[in-house]
Amino acid sequence: MPDEKKQKYYQENKQKRLEYQRSYYEKNKERIKRKRELNAELDPEWVTKQRDYNKEYYQKNKERIKLTRLARQKARSSKRDADKKASVNN
């Protein structure tokens, strides 16, 4: 059974967490790319292993991923519609 206190905390701080992750990636993008390149050079099978893992993960979580993408797409389109209505009314 999930801890409700933890769930509440993570839900309340979701936006901050996403902003932090985004800024961390932007700061360390080159280092992350270089690490991937080194892994590929040191272990030629690493790319295949990584691809297989990603494929397996997607197959296992396909429905959840599709629902998340659909929800994100709907949110974007509804925001665009609201922006269009606001610009027409001005």
Steps between C-alpha positions, in 0.01 A plus 500: 500500500651836398583754766247782462730756659773424245255505211367838610853640532603379155180627341537843662863530391467347157554826312811589701639152443440520125663844481802371692532197272476719191763745626730214608479346154568833330804560723639150449387423146850481353629283784205262458558477124871436552428226751269329250769523233758349733266217597441425133874499428600290801222245464379454141204297626393783733297669226318176426439435869368853548273472197366163618435639847314801358294277271409265784411790730277655234321171434446447872367855560346570161149583621617732776739680265230546236254636757759745631582619147134538416432701816797727426382548142147588614635748753709671232211520254259637762760761599542596133123532463480720808783718368324536163174601669683752717674656198170519307325670794773766527 
